[in-house]
Amino acid sequence: MPTRDSRPDLLLERACPTPVCGVDEAGRGPWAGPVSAAAVILNPRRRLSGLNDSKVLSAKQREALEPEIKAKAVAWGVGFATVEEIASVNILQATGLAMQRAVQALAVQPVFALVDGNYAFNLPCPVKTVVKGDSISASIAAASILAKVARDRLMHEMDAAYPGYGFAAHKGYRAPIHGRALLDLGPCAIHRMSWAPVRLALMGKDPMQAWAEEDEA
């Protein structure tokens, strides 16, 4: 298990067939917006400093690492699954769709994938799941950063398209300002209508009453 001071490395990648990509997602838990995923094939000869699980990095750190990852990686890809797809197939399967699209977007197709978590999504190549992979595997950590930055950027755009909800600040996640906006304005087109907080708002109840576990990835 990684220690608090450890950083992701390429030990898992070196034990895999190559080329191997790391895959991670962002946005499984929010009340609004799509789920994103990224896939990254790192070049072991091009060092990337500061890689870590995107959740422990600041927005400024993630944004600084994004162009460096893209410049130094062998290949990278980002994919999304829409709110409509989340409603149609559920969040788990929509996450798989986003991951498939991220892998398919790679300029170099991998023969193996390291995927964060414990669910083996159906990808175009064999998969090894890695629990807490974004704190262990450098390629998964890189993917977590690209997925998070891409989704955050999109939610900034959604803030302009749907003013009043505060999407630029909370990115669609649970927040008091988001709950108040849902009550005052009602859901907008990018809200996940099947999510308990959104359903509560439609009934005129405080969305913050829904304290289901949320994945802040």
Backbone as a chain_set.jsonl record, in Angstrom:
{"seq": "MPTRDSRPDLLLERACPTPVCGVDEAGRGPWAGPVSAAAVILNPRRRLSGLNDSKVLSAKQREALEPEIKAKAVAWGVGFATVEEIASVNILQATGLAMQRAVQALAVQPVFALVDGNYAFNLPCPVKTVVKGDSISASIAAASILAKVARDRLMHEMDAAYPGYGFAAHKGYRAPIHGRALLDLGPCAIHRMSWAPVRLALMGKDPMQAWAEEDEA", "coords": {"N": [[0.843, -1.198, 0.0], [0.455, 2.302, -0.716], [2.342, 4.844, 0.977], [1.791, 7.858, 2.904], [3.631, 9.677, 1.97], [4.481, 8.653, -0.412], [4.784, 8.49, -4.003], [3.102, 8.042, -7.156], [4.408, 5.534, -9.412], [6.154, 3.755, -12.053], [6.165, 1.028, -11.707], [4.107, -0.929, -11.873], [3.414, -0.652, -14.566], [5.738, -1.541, -15.831], [5.59, -4.233, -15.488], [3.702, -5.067, -17.235], [2.335, -6.035, -20.505], [3.364, -4.147, -23.371], [2.364, -1.529, -25.679], [1.125, 0.008, -22.669], [-1.659, 1.458, -21.124], [-2.795, 3.855, -18.696], [-5.887, 4.324, -17.033], [-8.492, 6.432, -15.939], [-11.289, 8.007, -14.246], [-13.452, 10.921, -13.907], [-15.941, 12.553, -12.056], [-18.097, 10.834, -11.293], [-19.773, 11.14, -9.112], [-21.208, 13.683, -9.039], [-24.116, 15.906, -8.973], [-24.766, 16.98, -11.348], [-23.872, 17.317, -14.833], [-21.56, 15.681, -17.175], [-19.84, 12.464, -17.074], [-16.363, 12.021, -17.1], [-13.432, 10.604, -18.673], [-10.026, 9.544, -18.921], [-7.237, 8.332, -20.797], [-3.882, 7.322, -20.722], [-0.725, 6.8, -22.139], [2.344, 6.544, -20.922], [5.708, 7.746, -21.487], [8.468, 6.108, -20.467], [10.988, 7.205, -20.56], [10.739, 9.887, -20.421], [10.576, 12.013, -17.977], [8.096, 12.881, -15.585], [7.432, 15.223, -13.251], [5.794, 15.536, -10.104], [3.441, 14.102, -10.432], [0.395, 12.796, -9.239], [-2.462, 11.446, -7.499], [-5.29, 13.045, -8.712], [-7.054, 14.181, -6.915], [-5.641, 14.976, -4.687], [-4.155, 17.05, -5.508], [-3.944, 20.568, -6.142], [-6.158, 22.74, -8.022], [-4.606, 24.498, -9.53], [-2.152, 23.108, -9.65], [-2.953, 20.802, -11.066], [-3.721, 21.952, -13.512], [-1.296, 22.945, -14.381], [0.149, 20.619, -14.767], [-1.257, 19.338, -16.793], [-0.679, 20.211, -19.615], [1.983, 19.391, -19.697], [1.862, 16.623, -19.301], [0.471, 15.915, -21.646], [2.34, 16.708, -23.549], [4.56, 15.077, -23.054], [3.711, 12.442, -22.962], [3.388, 9.261, -24.626], [0.959, 8.828, -25.836], [-2.331, 10.187, -25.446], [-5.747, 10.335, -24.398], [-9.11, 11.575, -24.165], [-12.407, 11.083, -22.985], [-16.011, 11.38, -22.863], [-19.136, 10.71, -21.197], [-22.503, 11.427, -21.604], [-25.054, 13.274, -19.762], [-27.524, 12.285, -20.572], [-26.811, 9.707, -21.386], [-25.938, 8.686, -18.955], [-28.379, 8.601, -17.593], [-29.654, 6.731, -19.168], [-28.176, 4.301, -19.152], [-27.089, 3.934, -16.627], [-24.785, 5.106, -14.064], [-22.443, 3.598, -13.695], [-22.121, 2.049, -16.061], [-22.059, 4.143, -17.874], [-19.694, 5.36, -17.151], [-17.953, 3.376, -18.052], [-18.413, 3.688, -20.821], [-17.305, 6.245, -21.242], [-14.636, 5.666, -20.632], [-14.031, 3.777, -22.643], [-14.18, 5.454, -24.879], [-12.103, 7.209, -24.324], [-9.855, 5.508, -24.464], [-10.079, 4.667, -27.142], [-9.517, 7.046, -28.345], [-6.79, 7.316, -28.223], [-3.748, 7.925, -29.876], [-1.89, 5.951, -30.247], [-2.639, 2.654, -30.011], [-3.251, 0.741, -27.105], [-2.085, -2.431, -25.766], [-2.739, -3.316, -23.376], [-4.382, -2.381, -20.324], [-4.303, -0.443, -17.377], [-6.554, 0.106, -14.903], [-8.124, 2.37, -12.768], [-9.54, 1.482, -9.612], [-11.88, -1.187, -8.802], [-13.411, -2.403, -10.698], [-13.702, -4.147, -13.65], [-13.877, -2.73, -16.51], [-15.263, -3.024, -19.817], [-13.011, -2.772, -22.144], [-11.088, -1.924, -25.149], [-8.897, -3.609, -24.925], [-7.116, -6.067, -22.899], [-7.624, -5.81, -19.31], [-6.355, -4.666, -16.185], [-7.394, -4.183, -12.954], [-6.803, -1.679, -10.486], [-6.877, -0.946, -7.264], [-7.135, 2.171, -5.717], [-5.479, 3.127, -7.659], [-4.689, 5.576, -8.759], [-2.949, 6.624, -6.933], [-0.849, 4.955, -7.027], [-0.008, 4.023, -9.594], [1.748, 5.647, -12.144], [0.785, 6.196, -14.729], [-1.975, 5.928, -14.419], [-2.39, 7.964, -12.556], [-1.698, 10.171, -14.142], [-3.765, 9.986, -16.006], [-5.925, 10.478, -14.32], [-5.572, 13.162, -13.751], [-5.837, 14.409, -16.298], [-8.494, 13.697, -16.901], [-9.903, 14.97, -14.837], [-9.222, 17.719, -15.204], [-10.242, 18.154, -17.784], [-12.986, 17.74, -17.376], [-13.569, 19.686, -15.418], [-13.034, 21.99, -16.897], [-15.049, 21.853, -18.809], [-17.27, 22.143, -17.129], [-16.945, 24.773, -16.331], [-17.625, 26.005, -18.728], [-20.281, 25.239, -18.799], [-21.237, 26.725, -16.706], [-21.449, 29.254, -17.784], [-23.341, 28.733, -19.729], [-25.526, 27.912, -18.254], [-26.382, 29.921, -16.119], [-26.299, 30.844, -12.625], [-26.283, 28.526, -11.131], [-23.774, 27.998, -10.154], [-21.82, 26.344, -11.278], [-19.14, 26.671, -12.067], [-17.783, 26.906, -9.704], [-18.415, 24.66, -7.991], [-18.529, 22.52, -9.713], [-20.684, 20.883, -10.237], [-20.964, 19.164, -8.117], [-22.117, 18.163, -4.797], [-23.094, 20.856, -2.85], [-23.825, 23.613, -0.676], [-24.569, 26.021, -2.068], [-25.26, 24.959, -4.517], [-27.435, 23.341, -3.827], [-29.282, 25.307, -2.955], [-29.656, 26.717, -5.346], [-30.854, 24.754, -6.924], [-33.318, 24.515, -5.617], [-34.316, 27.119, -5.966], [-34.197, 27.638, -8.743], [-34.833, 25.294, -9.999], [-34.076, 22.139, -11.68], [-31.647, 22.086, -14.369], [-30.795, 21.474, -17.851], [-28.516, 19.88, -17.684], [-28.58, 18.539, -15.32], [-28.637, 15.551, -13.347], [-31.299, 13.764, -13.475], [-32.204, 11.515, -12.15], [-30.821, 11.43, -9.806], [-30.844, 11.448, -6.257], [-30.728, 13.99, -4.776], [-31.574, 15.813, -6.762], [-34.127, 14.885, -7.343], [-35.319, 15.374, -4.861], [-35.263, 18.182, -4.862], [-37.076, 18.706, -6.903], [-39.376, 18.041, -5.587], [-39.607, 20.112, -3.913], [-38.052, 19.963, -1.674], [-35.167, 20.151, 0.484], [-32.214, 19.63, -1.222], [-29.84, 19.004, 0.054], [-30.426, 17.194, 1.967], [-30.02, 14.707, 1.033], [-27.736, 12.515, 1.72], [-26.156, 10.627, 0.417], [-23.327, 8.55, -0.284], [-20.802, 10.087, -2.145], [-18.671, 9.969, -4.952], [-15.916, 11.861, -5.179], [-14.185, 12.0, -7.359]], "CA": [[0.0, 0.0, 0.0], [1.264, 3.516, -0.731], [2.391, 5.64, 2.189], [1.359, 9.236, 2.696], [4.665, 10.432, 1.257], [4.857, 7.991, -1.661], [4.246, 9.037, -5.238], [2.908, 7.009, -8.177], [5.578, 5.22, -10.216], [5.896, 2.927, -13.226], [6.43, -0.382, -11.413], [3.04, -1.762, -12.45], [3.511, -0.584, -16.022], [6.881, -2.337, -16.293], [5.212, -5.646, -15.408], [2.603, -5.297, -18.18], [2.645, -5.953, -21.934], [3.384, -2.757, -23.83], [2.123, -0.346, -24.856], [0.111, -0.089, -21.621], [-2.213, 2.766, -20.759], [-3.512, 4.036, -17.448], [-7.225, 4.864, -17.283], [-9.219, 6.867, -14.751], [-12.465, 8.822, -14.533], [-13.796, 12.012, -13.011], [-17.33, 12.988, -12.145], [-19.142, 9.835, -11.094], [-20.663, 11.483, -8.017], [-21.92, 14.962, -9.039], [-25.547, 15.993, -9.267], [-24.941, 17.539, -12.692], [-22.753, 17.235, -15.753], [-21.161, 14.368, -17.673], [-18.689, 11.788, -16.476], [-15.238, 12.049, -18.035], [-12.373, 9.62, -18.463], [-8.818, 9.765, -19.717], [-6.293, 7.226, -20.942], [-2.543, 7.871, -20.967], [0.446, 5.926, -22.272], [3.518, 7.354, -20.586], [7.026, 7.397, -21.996], [9.314, 5.97, -19.273], [12.221, 7.974, -20.713], [10.434, 11.315, -20.279], [10.151, 12.12, -16.581], [7.066, 13.837, -15.205], [7.492, 15.502, -11.814], [4.579, 16.035, -9.459], [2.258, 13.289, -10.665], [-0.268, 12.24, -8.071], [-3.911, 11.388, -7.57], [-5.762, 14.405, -8.979], [-7.817, 14.708, -5.772], [-4.745, 15.561, -3.678], [-3.505, 18.194, -6.136], [-4.778, 21.756, -6.302], [-6.538, 23.025, -9.408], [-3.443, 25.118, -10.183], [-1.192, 22.041, -9.932], [-3.489, 19.973, -12.154], [-3.682, 22.706, -14.767], [0.104, 23.043, -14.799], [0.597, 19.297, -15.209], [-1.982, 18.864, -17.981], [0.068, 20.33, -20.874], [3.23, 18.622, -19.619], [1.482, 15.231, -19.553], [0.133, 15.777, -23.062], [3.55, 16.881, -24.348], [5.553, 14.033, -22.817], [3.14, 11.109, -23.092], [3.37, 8.62, -25.943], [-0.376, 9.111, -26.355], [-3.349, 10.467, -24.442], [-7.096, 10.491, -24.938], [-10.152, 11.937, -23.211], [-13.756, 10.757, -23.436], [-17.114, 11.755, -21.983], [-20.473, 10.144, -21.354], [-23.413, 12.53, -21.345], [-26.108, 13.116, -18.754], [-28.539, 11.406, -21.156], [-26.297, 8.34, -21.327], [-25.966, 8.283, -17.549], [-29.771, 8.258, -17.286], [-30.076, 5.575, -19.959], [-27.492, 3.023, -18.861], [-26.625, 4.081, -15.245], [-23.5, 5.795, -13.972], [-21.325, 2.661, -13.849], [-21.937, 1.738, -17.474], [-21.665, 5.376, -18.554], [-18.253, 5.5, -16.899], [-17.312, 2.478, -19.01], [-18.468, 4.313, -22.154], [-16.308, 7.324, -21.278], [-13.322, 5.047, -20.678], [-13.863, 3.228, -23.982], [-13.923, 6.565, -25.795], [-10.761, 7.724, -24.036], [-8.872, 4.565, -25.017], [-10.177, 4.718, -28.598], [-8.948, 8.319, -28.807], [-5.337, 7.267, -28.176], [-3.092, 7.836, -31.182], [-1.254, 4.628, -30.215], [-3.568, 1.772, -29.299], [-2.571, -0.108, -26.123], [-2.403, -3.862, -25.731], [-3.102, -3.615, -21.998], [-4.809, -1.174, -19.609], [-4.407, -0.402, -15.92], [-7.752, 0.914, -14.644], [-8.327, 2.682, -11.357], [-10.721, 0.904, -8.996], [-11.98, -2.652, -8.738], [-14.36, -2.885, -11.708], [-13.042, -4.352, -14.945], [-14.707, -2.255, -17.607], [-15.027, -3.644, -21.122], [-12.215, -1.871, -22.97], [-10.606, -2.596, -26.363], [-7.732, -4.441, -24.624], [-7.215, -6.641, -21.555], [-7.641, -4.821, -18.234], [-6.026, -5.003, -14.8], [-7.89, -3.155, -12.054], [-5.851, -1.3, -9.441], [-7.536, -0.158, -6.227], [-6.338, 3.37, -5.426], [-4.443, 3.148, -8.695], [-4.185, 6.924, -9.029], [-1.866, 6.929, -6.0], [0.159, 3.901, -7.18], [0.458, 3.958, -10.977], [1.968, 6.963, -12.737], [-0.076, 6.418, -15.888], [-3.331, 6.165, -13.918], [-2.38, 9.31, -11.975], [-1.749, 11.117, -15.256], [-5.121, 9.935, -16.552], [-6.841, 11.12, -13.378], [-5.4, 14.603, -13.904], [-6.449, 14.834, -17.558], [-9.949, 13.548, -16.805], [-10.406, 16.01, -13.936], [-9.079, 19.037, -15.821], [-11.173, 18.234, -18.911], [-14.359, 17.904, -16.876], [-13.668, 21.001, -14.774], [-13.094, 23.002, -17.951], [-16.391, 21.785, -19.383], [-18.236, 22.692, -16.177], [-16.825, 26.229, -16.435], [-18.434, 26.388, -19.88], [-21.681, 25.048, -18.422], [-21.591, 27.83, -15.826], [-21.882, 30.349, -18.655], [-24.551, 28.314, -20.442], [-26.618, 27.784, -17.28], [-25.972, 30.776, -14.995], [-27.075, 30.807, -11.393], [-26.096, 27.28, -10.378], [-22.444, 27.966, -9.562], [-21.067, 25.186, -11.779], [-17.705, 26.948, -12.133], [-17.22, 26.751, -8.365], [-18.55, 23.312, -7.404], [-18.409, 21.535, -10.799], [-21.845, 19.993, -10.243], [-20.989, 18.332, -6.918], [-22.924, 18.587, -3.665], [-22.643, 22.078, -2.195], [-25.001, 24.4, -0.272], [-24.981, 26.935, -3.134], [-25.905, 24.145, -5.546], [-28.74, 22.967, -3.304], [-30.17, 26.476, -2.972], [-29.991, 27.023, -6.741], [-31.823, 23.758, -7.376], [-34.626, 24.873, -5.065], [-34.775, 28.403, -6.502], [-34.285, 27.652, -10.202], [-35.194, 23.994, -10.551], [-32.979, 21.521, -12.437], [-31.427, 22.487, -15.759], [-30.646, 20.357, -18.799], [-27.377, 19.003, -17.399], [-28.748, 17.854, -14.039], [-28.914, 14.117, -13.4], [-32.64, 13.789, -12.928], [-32.451, 10.351, -11.298], [-30.063, 11.57, -8.56], [-31.733, 11.732, -5.128], [-30.86, 15.418, -4.471], [-32.352, 16.483, -7.803], [-35.518, 14.481, -7.117], [-35.792, 16.112, -3.691], [-35.511, 19.567, -5.265], [-38.317, 18.713, -7.684], [-40.484, 17.939, -4.629], [-39.551, 21.276, -3.05], [-37.319, 19.635, -0.458], [-33.759, 20.537, 0.479], [-31.366, 18.577, -1.798], [-28.759, 18.655, 0.958], [-30.868, 16.091, 2.82], [-29.56, 13.455, 0.429], [-26.346, 12.367, 2.127], [-25.578, 9.406, -0.154], [-21.904, 8.652, -0.546], [-20.482, 10.604, -3.461], [-17.276, 9.828, -5.35], [-15.465, 13.171, -5.595], [-13.105, 11.829, -8.337]], "C": [[0.882, 1.253, 0.0], [1.247, 4.202, 0.62], [1.989, 7.066, 1.865], [2.359, 10.0, 1.838], [5.048, 9.804, -0.085], [4.194, 8.665, -2.847], [4.047, 7.902, -6.23], [4.185, 6.781, -8.984], [5.168, 4.295, -11.361], [6.143, 1.441, -12.973], [5.359, -1.297, -12.003], [3.138, -1.798, -13.969], [4.63, -1.49, -16.55], [6.585, -3.832, -16.274], [4.126, -6.027, -16.416], [3.117, -5.388, -19.617], [2.591, -4.489, -22.376], [2.931, -2.664, -25.291], [0.958, -0.544, -23.883], [-0.367, 1.316, -21.282], [-2.787, 2.72, -19.347], [-4.826, 4.725, -17.739], [-7.868, 5.255, -15.961], [-10.362, 7.775, -15.182], [-12.562, 9.992, -13.575], [-15.284, 12.301, -13.18], [-18.371, 11.903, -12.031], [-20.182, 10.302, -10.079], [-21.486, 12.761, -8.124], [-23.419, 14.839, -9.321], [-25.786, 16.431, -10.714], [-23.681, 17.324, -13.522], [-22.4, 15.816, -16.147], [-20.127, 13.715, -16.783], [-17.593, 11.789, -17.529], [-14.267, 10.933, -17.705], [-11.185, 10.005, -19.325], [-7.988, 8.496, -19.735], [-4.951, 7.822, -21.332], [-1.531, 6.737, -21.094], [1.671, 6.802, -22.016], [4.777, 6.83, -21.257], [7.967, 7.299, -20.796], [10.605, 6.763, -19.363], [11.996, 9.481, -20.583], [9.796, 11.544, -18.913], [9.104, 13.213, -16.394], [7.119, 14.029, -13.695], [6.128, 15.958, -11.312], [3.336, 15.23, -9.713], [1.705, 12.759, -9.356], [-1.752, 12.118, -8.38], [-4.438, 12.812, -7.718], [-6.467, 15.019, -7.776], [-6.917, 15.332, -4.71], [-3.963, 16.749, -4.24], [-4.469, 19.376, -6.175], [-5.144, 21.931, -7.772], [-5.363, 23.627, -10.174], [-2.403, 24.063, -10.546], [-1.673, 21.157, -11.077], [-3.373, 20.679, -13.499], [-2.259, 22.884, -15.277], [0.61, 21.722, -15.345], [-0.062, 18.862, -16.518], [-1.178, 19.016, -19.271], [1.369, 19.532, -20.87], [2.951, 17.138, -19.876], [1.236, 15.017, -21.04], [1.384, 15.863, -23.945], [4.497, 15.697, -24.23], [5.02, 12.617, -22.978], [3.321, 10.572, -24.51], [2.039, 8.9, -26.62], [-1.301, 9.399, -25.18], [-4.694, 10.633, -25.128], [-8.075, 10.808, -23.825], [-11.507, 11.582, -23.81], [-14.786, 11.17, -22.402], [-18.303, 10.833, -22.217], [-21.452, 11.189, -20.85], [-24.389, 12.223, -20.215], [-27.199, 12.175, -19.276], [-28.089, 9.949, -21.124], [-26.262, 7.816, -19.895], [-27.37, 7.84, -17.161], [-30.19, 6.967, -17.969], [-29.467, 4.269, -19.477], [-26.959, 2.923, -17.44], [-25.176, 4.585, -15.217], [-22.322, 4.842, -14.164], [-21.064, 2.381, -15.325], [-21.563, 2.977, -18.284], [-20.19, 5.666, -18.339], [-17.472, 4.607, -17.847], [-17.312, 3.049, -20.419], [-17.414, 5.411, -22.275], [-14.898, 6.748, -21.372], [-13.042, 4.443, -22.051], [-13.492, 4.33, -24.969], [-12.532, 7.158, -25.571], [-9.695, 6.82, -24.632], [-8.889, 4.614, -26.54], [-9.581, 5.993, -29.17], [-7.426, 8.344, -28.79], [-4.754, 7.135, -29.583], [-2.336, 6.527, -31.343], [-2.166, 3.716, -29.411], [-2.813, 0.832, -28.362], [-2.939, -1.572, -26.293], [-2.828, -4.277, -24.327], [-3.471, -2.301, -21.316], [-4.818, -1.41, -18.108], [-5.525, 0.583, -15.587], [-7.913, 1.132, -13.148], [-9.602, 2.028, -10.833], [-10.705, -0.609, -9.023], [-12.962, -3.229, -9.737], [-13.661, -2.973, -13.056], [-13.975, -3.961, -16.078], [-14.308, -2.938, -18.908], [-14.316, -2.644, -22.03], [-11.668, -2.631, -24.18], [-9.386, -3.486, -26.153], [-7.924, -5.059, -23.244], [-6.985, -5.585, -20.473], [-7.143, -5.44, -16.934], [-6.539, -3.867, -13.927], [-6.88, -2.924, -10.934], [-6.582, -0.41, -8.441], [-6.597, 0.961, -5.775], [-5.193, 3.512, -6.424], [-3.888, 4.517, -8.974], [-3.129, 7.369, -8.025], [-0.718, 5.925, -6.091], [0.818, 3.945, -8.558], [0.594, 5.355, -11.572], [1.041, 7.216, -13.917], [-1.528, 6.622, -15.474], [-3.426, 7.561, -13.301], [-2.459, 10.371, -13.07], [-3.144, 11.16, -15.871], [-6.107, 10.635, -15.627], [-6.768, 12.634, -13.503], [-6.069, 15.094, -15.182], [-7.964, 14.753, -17.506], [-10.55, 14.666, -15.957], [-10.337, 17.387, -14.582], [-10.065, 19.204, -16.973], [-12.598, 18.457, -18.424], [-14.542, 19.261, -16.211], [-13.792, 22.109, -15.816], [-14.488, 23.037, -18.581], [-17.421, 22.395, -18.434], [-18.12, 24.209, -16.078], [-17.657, 26.733, -17.609], [-19.922, 26.269, -19.56], [-22.159, 26.147, -17.477], [-22.082, 29.027, -16.636], [-23.186, 30.0, -19.364], [-25.768, 28.25, -19.524], [-26.264, 28.596, -16.033], [-26.887, 30.594, -13.784], [-26.848, 29.58, -10.543], [-24.716, 27.185, -9.713], [-21.57, 26.831, -10.059], [-19.563, 25.428, -11.822], [-17.033, 26.725, -10.783], [-17.251, 25.308, -7.884], [-18.536, 22.189, -8.427], [-19.555, 20.514, -10.817], [-21.956, 19.115, -9.019], [-21.918, 18.933, -5.858], [-22.296, 19.811, -3.013], [-23.875, 22.872, -1.798], [-25.499, 25.343, -1.361], [-25.7, 26.19, -4.254], [-27.299, 23.738, -5.095], [-29.728, 24.121, -3.344], [-30.601, 26.817, -4.398], [-31.002, 26.026, -7.295], [-33.218, 24.087, -6.871], [-35.184, 26.133, -5.72], [-35.062, 28.342, -7.996], [-34.859, 26.371, -10.788], [-34.025, 23.416, -11.334], [-32.864, 22.11, -13.838], [-31.119, 21.249, -16.593], [-29.492, 19.425, -18.462], [-27.462, 18.374, -16.008], [-29.114, 16.392, -14.256], [-30.242, 13.876, -12.691], [-32.948, 12.612, -12.012], [-31.718, 10.434, -9.966], [-31.01, 12.018, -7.444], [-31.833, 13.227, -4.809], [-31.698, 16.173, -5.5], [-33.832, 16.134, -7.653], [-36.108, 15.207, -5.915], [-36.128, 17.554, -4.059], [-36.802, 19.676, -6.06], [-39.547, 18.623, -6.79], [-40.502, 19.124, -3.669], [-38.84, 21.039, -1.744], [-35.846, 19.967, -0.621], [-32.905, 19.408, -0.095], [-30.248, 18.131, -0.87], [-29.16, 17.576, 1.962], [-30.369, 14.748, 2.297], [-28.07, 13.302, 0.711], [-25.779, 11.041, 1.654], [-24.1, 9.637, -0.38], [-21.668, 9.111, -1.978], [-19.0, 10.42, -3.717], [-16.822, 11.172, -5.905], [-14.325, 13.086, -6.622], [-13.207, 12.836, -9.454]], "O": [[1.934, 1.27, 0.639], [0.244, 4.149, 1.332], [1.862, 7.438, 0.699], [1.973, 10.876, 1.065], [5.86, 10.369, -0.817], [3.168, 9.33, -2.706], [4.753, 6.896, -6.159], [4.954, 7.715, -9.216], [3.98, 4.082, -11.604], [6.311, 0.673, -13.921], [5.686, -2.336, -12.576], [2.966, -2.85, -14.585], [4.48, -2.128, -17.593], [7.248, -4.61, -16.96], [3.682, -7.175, -16.448], [4.198, -4.885, -19.924], [1.846, -3.692, -21.806], [3.098, -3.617, -26.053], [-0.05, -1.17, -24.212], [0.433, 2.245, -21.169], [-3.212, 1.666, -18.871], [-4.889, 5.611, -18.592], [-7.803, 4.51, -14.983], [-10.407, 8.25, -16.317], [-11.855, 10.054, -12.569], [-15.813, 12.296, -14.291], [-19.445, 12.029, -12.62], [-21.346, 9.912, -10.165], [-22.42, 12.917, -7.338], [-23.907, 13.827, -9.826], [-26.887, 16.268, -11.239], [-22.581, 17.171, -12.992], [-22.875, 14.858, -15.537], [-19.602, 14.333, -15.857], [-17.861, 11.583, -18.713], [-14.278, 10.386, -16.602], [-11.325, 10.703, -20.33], [-8.034, 7.69, -18.805], [-4.884, 8.72, -22.171], [-1.487, 5.831, -20.261], [1.987, 7.692, -22.806], [4.899, 5.641, -21.554], [8.241, 8.316, -20.159], [11.262, 6.979, -18.344], [12.948, 10.261, -20.63], [8.606, 11.291, -18.727], [9.202, 14.305, -16.955], [6.875, 13.086, -12.943], [5.403, 16.673, -12.003], [2.258, 15.619, -9.262], [2.452, 12.329, -8.477], [-2.234, 12.624, -9.394], [-4.075, 13.691, -6.937], [-6.482, 16.24, -7.624], [-7.387, 16.139, -3.908], [-3.194, 17.382, -3.517], [-5.684, 19.186, -6.234], [-4.518, 21.344, -8.653], [-5.151, 23.3, -11.342], [-1.831, 24.113, -11.635], [-0.892, 20.802, -11.96], [-2.976, 20.077, -14.497], [-2.043, 22.966, -16.487], [1.411, 21.7, -16.28], [0.528, 18.091, -17.274], [-1.001, 18.023, -19.978], [1.809, 19.052, -21.915], [3.709, 16.474, -20.582], [1.732, 14.055, -21.626], [1.479, 15.178, -24.963], [5.168, 15.344, -25.2], [5.805, 11.68, -23.118], [3.397, 11.338, -25.47], [1.985, 9.174, -27.819], [-1.084, 8.92, -24.067], [-4.768, 11.022, -26.293], [-7.903, 10.372, -22.687], [-11.726, 11.761, -25.008], [-14.479, 11.296, -21.216], [-18.455, 10.252, -23.291], [-21.25, 11.771, -19.784], [-24.53, 11.082, -19.776], [-27.736, 11.364, -18.521], [-28.895, 9.056, -20.863], [-26.527, 6.638, -19.653], [-27.54, 6.827, -16.483], [-30.982, 6.197, -17.426], [-30.152, 3.249, -19.4], [-26.411, 1.881, -17.082], [-24.451, 4.501, -16.208], [-21.304, 5.232, -14.736], [-19.926, 2.466, -15.788], [-20.832, 2.876, -19.269], [-19.513, 6.162, -19.24], [-16.446, 5.02, -18.388], [-16.324, 2.914, -21.14], [-16.714, 5.5, -23.284], [-14.058, 7.275, -22.102], [-11.934, 4.58, -22.57], [-12.596, 4.158, -25.794], [-11.864, 7.562, -26.523], [-8.737, 7.302, -25.237], [-7.831, 4.603, -27.168], [-9.184, 6.031, -30.334], [-6.824, 9.294, -29.29], [-5.222, 6.323, -30.381], [-2.162, 6.046, -32.463], [-2.435, 3.988, -28.241], [-1.843, 0.195, -28.773], [-3.966, -1.909, -26.884], [-3.224, -5.419, -24.097], [-2.952, -1.242, -21.669], [-5.282, -2.445, -17.631], [-5.451, 1.758, -15.947], [-7.845, 0.188, -12.361], [-10.625, 2.017, -11.518], [-9.666, -1.235, -9.235], [-13.319, -4.404, -9.651], [-13.098, -1.992, -13.541], [-14.771, -4.775, -16.546], [-13.169, -3.372, -19.076], [-14.954, -1.77, -22.616], [-11.772, -3.856, -24.233], [-8.886, -4.068, -27.115], [-8.798, -4.628, -22.493], [-6.264, -4.609, -20.676], [-7.463, -6.586, -16.616], [-6.165, -2.713, -14.131], [-6.196, -3.847, -10.493], [-6.873, 0.749, -8.736], [-5.423, 0.728, -5.489], [-4.096, 3.954, -6.083], [-2.734, 4.638, -9.386], [-2.476, 8.391, -8.237], [0.258, 6.015, -5.346], [2.043, 3.908, -8.673], [-0.34, 6.154, -11.509], [0.558, 8.335, -14.091], [-2.244, 7.402, -16.102], [-4.419, 8.261, -13.495], [-3.195, 11.349, -12.943], [-3.648, 12.23, -16.214], [-7.025, 11.31, -16.093], [-7.784, 13.317, -13.378], [-6.792, 16.089, -15.157], [-8.649, 15.641, -18.011], [-11.58, 15.239, -16.313], [-11.304, 18.146, -14.513], [-10.661, 20.27, -17.129], [-13.333, 19.266, -18.99], [-15.562, 19.919, -16.418], [-14.562, 23.053, -15.639], [-15.034, 24.106, -18.851], [-18.34, 23.085, -18.875], [-19.109, 24.874, -15.768], [-18.318, 27.766, -17.506], [-20.726, 27.094, -19.994], [-23.347, 26.467, -17.446], [-23.011, 29.726, -16.229], [-24.035, 30.866, -19.575], [-26.894, 28.5, -19.951], [-25.889, 28.028, -15.007], [-28.062, 30.245, -13.903], [-27.181, 29.578, -9.358], [-24.521, 26.375, -8.807], [-20.67, 26.39, -9.345], [-18.785, 24.492, -11.635], [-15.85, 26.393, -10.723], [-16.237, 24.784, -7.422], [-18.533, 21.017, -8.051], [-19.406, 19.414, -11.351], [-22.938, 18.385, -8.876], [-22.426, 20.044, -6.003], [-21.115, 19.805, -2.668], [-24.883, 22.822, -2.503], [-26.706, 25.464, -1.569], [-26.63, 26.717, -4.866], [-28.245, 23.783, -5.882], [-30.884, 23.937, -3.724], [-31.758, 27.161, -4.638], [-31.901, 26.401, -8.048], [-34.195, 23.954, -7.609], [-36.381, 26.213, -5.998], [-36.042, 28.916, -8.47], [-35.318, 26.353, -11.93], [-33.07, 24.136, -11.626], [-33.847, 22.571, -14.417], [-31.177, 20.122, -16.1], [-29.486, 18.279, -18.912], [-26.506, 17.739, -15.564], [-29.803, 16.041, -15.213], [-30.299, 13.796, -11.463], [-33.855, 12.695, -11.183], [-31.952, 9.61, -9.081], [-31.874, 12.867, -7.662], [-32.944, 13.708, -4.585], [-32.452, 17.077, -5.14], [-34.693, 16.998, -7.819], [-37.27, 15.611, -5.944], [-37.149, 18.089, -3.627], [-37.545, 20.645, -5.902], [-40.631, 19.067, -7.17], [-41.298, 19.158, -2.731], [-38.993, 21.815, -0.8], [-35.342, 20.053, -1.741], [-32.868, 18.323, 0.486], [-29.757, 17.008, -0.985], [-28.32, 17.097, 2.725], [-30.305, 13.77, 3.041], [-27.239, 13.891, 0.02], [-25.018, 10.394, 2.373], [-23.662, 10.759, -0.633], [-22.268, 8.582, -2.914], [-18.169, 10.67, -2.844], [-17.276, 11.59, -6.971], [-13.557, 14.042, -6.737], [-12.379, 12.835, -10.364]]}, "num_chains": 1, "name": "protein.A"}
